[in-house]
Amino acid sequence: MAWFSFLLFLLSPFAVCGLNFSTVFVWEQLNFNWPSHKNSFQTVYEPNNILTYDHAVFRERIFISFYIFGVPVTLTWLSMTEAQSREPKLRPFPSWTMHEEGGCEKIKEIKGLEVDPVGRLWALDRGTKNCAATKLWIFDLANNDSVVLVHQFAYHVAIHDLSKKDMREFVLDETPDDDWLAYIPDFQAAKIVVFSLKRNTSWTVKIEKVKFSAFALSPKINRGLLYLADQTQTEVHTAPISSLRRGDKKVNPYLVGNKTEGSRRMLMDSRGKLYFDLERKGCIATWDTNADPFLEEVVYQKEELKNKFPFSFAFDTCNNLWLLIRNGTKYQLLRAAVGARSYLYNDSDVLLPACGKRDEYFGPEFNISGPSIADKRNATVHGCDDRVLQNLRVLNVVLSCWNVFSFFSIGFQIFWFRFLKRKNKGMLAKAPEKFQEIIPDGEVIYEEVEPSTSV
């Protein structure tokens, strides 16, 4: 049975191919749709140093944020209708003017993106050394991308010193009293900064005794918990959002389960399925939070997920999960149907009209001509990465070798059995002649023995 166990070992990677990702965009090198006065922006453009941080998807638009190094702008967008383009150029959001060098009223470095169901883009601005105050931008995507609000966090909420805070990413909470709250973690201070749109104010809640660097919010249908995890630990904790809404000074999370690896990012869908990465394994896994106990299921595996710089994933409004990954200077934007939207929606919410049609927003981008893009897409057509495909090739070679070995083994056994049979027949035929040679004619081959008398 040893060979059977070996085959099971080779087949085990195929169990992780739960998501069928297809490639929508591929960039060998990211570039921008430059303005007429591009010289003022191209002075900071360094293609080899560009690093994405986060992305969000809403209707036909994809928003991508960047670290400030090597880029002229930190927040960009592109249209899905541009999928015919091999490497579509990125546009600044909302405009080049908002990213020009100048005072602290400009956009500095976006470290988190989210689009609410109303159609507002929320963007967390970390700030820079000279403008260290953290800000939250809210844009109205339905009204010419106009600015709805810019909230600058007070010093006692988010200290104006980049070396003493680590605010990035956030989740949104629609409350029963018609308010929208943003929960923004300060990982370095181990606290959650809460912002209220209705009151245009913010406060902090201390997270006690738990280190965390990734988080997610329970779905709208069962809103109640904030899930916390860390990049270096396997534990998953939860904290009640009632404490965050009330403005409690501190909250004590409790343990709900253990993953097999630490995680850098987590994401919740509308049905309560928690998505997270397993950092050192290069995997994306899920946990159905409606089930008990904690049961981890690996659904996608790709070597690039082990990258030093984080990938990002996001849901669109048509039940798809989008994944942005980096490999050197090359970027890929992938899409997989998962049958659910983000935690901000209920399954009963009406889908957009385009969601019921055949990729209305995409047009023919999945028919992109050219072998390079087609080859890249084929590498993910079954949700299996290059490593899994390589395992398949290895398995084919092993099975072929096993068949050849079995064929020769059976043939050798048949030949050996026939050889032994012929040899035995020859020995039996010669046995009488040898017997005559050993015992001459007329020779007595036994000895008479007289009966003995007992005393």
Buried (B, 14 or more C-beta within 10 A) or exposed (E): EEEEEEEEEBEEBBEBBBBBBBBBBBBEEBBBEBBEEBEEBEEBBEEEEBBBBBBBBBBBBBBBBBBBEBBBBBBBBBBBBBBEEBBBBBBBBBEBEBBBEEEBEBBBBBBBBBBBBEBBBBBBBBBBEEBBBBBBBBBBBEEEBEEBBBBBBEEEBBBBEBEEBBBBBBBBBBBEEEEBBBBBBBBEBBBBBBBBBEEEEBBBBBBEEBBBBBBBBBBBEEBEBBBBBBBEBBBBBBBBBEBBBEEEEEBEBEEBBEBEBBBBBBBBBBBBBBBBBBBEBBBBBBBEBEEEEBEBEBBBBBEBBBBEEBBBBBBBBBBBBBBBBBEEEBBBBBBBEBEBBBBBBEBEEEEBEBBEEEBBBBBEBBEBEEEEBEEBBEBBEBBBBEBBBEBBEEBEEBEEEEEEEEEEEEEEEEEEEEEEEEEEEEEEEEEEEEEEEEEEEEEEEEEEEEEEEEE
